[in-house]
Amino acid sequence: MAGMTVAPRRWITRLAAAAGLLVTVVALLIAPATPASAHAVLESTSPAASSVVPSAPSEVVLRFSESVRKVPGKIRVIAPDGSRADRGEPSFDGGEVRIPVDPAGGRGTYLLSFRVISADSHPVSGAFTYSVGAPSTPPVDSGTDSRANPVVGTAVKVARFLGYTGLVLLVGPALVLAALWPRRLSRRGPARLAWTGLGLVAVATLADLWLQVPYTAGGGLFEVTGEGFGSVFGSAFGTAHLVRLGLLAASVFLLRPLLTRPVGRADAIILAVLGGAALLTWPLAGHPAASPAPAVSVVVDAVHLGSMAVWLGGLLMLATFLLRQADERELGAILPIWSRWAALAVSALLLAGTVQALIEVATPQALFDTTYGRLLLAKIALFAVVIAVAAYSRQLVRRRVAAQRPAPVRRAVWVELAVTVVVLGLSATLVQTTPARTAVAGPSSTEAGLFSTKLSSSLYDMQIEVSPAQRGNNSVHLYAYDKNNQPLPVVEWKATAALPSAGIEPIDVPLLPLTDNHAYGDISLPASGDWQIKITARTTDIDQATVTATVPIR
C-alpha cells in the first residue's frame, strides 16, 4: 500500500512541475523576438548635432551603435518658438530611429531630446540641437520629466542583489541535501533556508518587472502605466523574467520532497535541469544577451552565476550546519568531497570570469578608464582574497585537521562568505553599469582638454576636474578637502549634470569612490554649452553640503 501511495504522489509532483513548465513555454510564445543590443551609444545624427542647415528637414535621424526600442512619448523635437516640431510616431529599424518633423518650421535652433531602451534593459537618453538658417537661443523642453529617478536606480540594484542572495540560499541547501547531507540530521534548518531563497528570487523577479517600468520611462517608484508594463512584458527582459517565474513554480513541486527526505535520481536530474534553465534567464535579461558574441556570453554568464551559487551556497551550508552538527566521521567523508566541488566551482568561476572580461571590456585601456573596468578590477581583487582563504581551508582538509578541529575551517569559511557578499554587491552594480566596450565606443574628441575648478562650502572644499570638457564622453574627478586643505573622507557622493539653456534636465553621474576623498565617474554630455554639475557630498550621518560648478563644454 505504501508503494501504491508514493507512486501517484510522484506522478502528481511531476505533473505539477510540468504545469509550471507550461507557464514558461507560454511566456516564451507570447513574447516577440527582440534584436540584441547593449547600452547603445548615439553615433551620429542627421542633421548633425550643433550644425546649421539651410532648410528645415522633413525628418531627423538618430543612429545608435546598437539596436534600440521605443520608450513611449520620450522622443521630442522642440521648435525655436517652444512648440512641438515632431509629427507622428518615430520609426525604429535596428539602431536607426527616424523622427518625422514639420518641414514648414521656422528658422532658428531646434532641440531634440530622446530616451530609448536597449535590449539589455538599460535606458539611453540624451539631447542635442541643430539650427535652420541661423542659430538662435535654444528652446526649452517643457515636456514631462524623464530623468532617471535615483530611488528607482538604487531599488533596481537592491533587487538584483536580493535575487543573487536568494539564488545562493536556494542552490546551497538543495545541492547539499541531495548529495552530502547525513541521514541522521534534521533537514528542517536547510529547508527553511531554501524556501527563503526561493521566496527572495521570486520577490526580486517581480520587483525587477515592476521597477523596469519607471526605470526605462523615468519617474518615481509608483509612476507606472499599463502601456509601460506592456512594453516591458513584450521585451526580452520581460520574457526572461516571466520564464524565470514559470521555472520557479515548476521547481517548487520537486523541491518540496527533496527538502524533507532523500529523492530519486530522476527527480534530482529534473530539478537540476530546471535550475540550469532558470540560470539562463539572468544573462538573457542583461549585458550578455547583447554582447558581440551573445551565445558565448549567455552560456559563460550562466556558468559564472551557477558556480557562484554552488560555491557560496555550499560554504553557507558548511558554516551554518555541517561544521556544527556533523560528527568527526561524517565530516571526514563530507569535507574532501566538498573540497573537490569547491575547486571545480572556483575553476569555472575563473574561466567564465576571464571570458566575460575579454568580451565586456575588450581593451586593456577600458579596464582602467571606465567605471565598469574599475568595478571589475575591485571584484577581481576581492576574489583573489577569497581564493587565498579557500586555499587555506583546502590545506586544512587535506591535512585531516578539519574533522578533528572544525573551528579553524569554520572561521575561514565565514571570512570567505563575508568577502563574497561584497563581491555579490559589486556584481549587482556591474549589471547596471555601461559595459566598458560600450563606454569607450562613444563619440571621442581629437583634442584632449581639462576643466578644473575648486569650490567651497561650509563643510569642505571640492576640487572638480572634467576631461576632455568636450561634447561626448567625459570623465569627472572629485576631490574633497577640509578647511586646512587636508583630504576629507566622504561617506556618500552624488552628482548630476544639466544644461538648462537647452532644456536638458539633470542626468545622474555614476560615481565610484577611489579613496576616502576621491570619486570618479563617466558621463556622456550630448551637447555643447555651459553645463551645471551639482555635487552633494555627505561627510557624516547628518552633515552634507552641495556645490555647483559651471563647466563649459565645447
Disulfide bonds with the S-S distance in Angstrom:
none
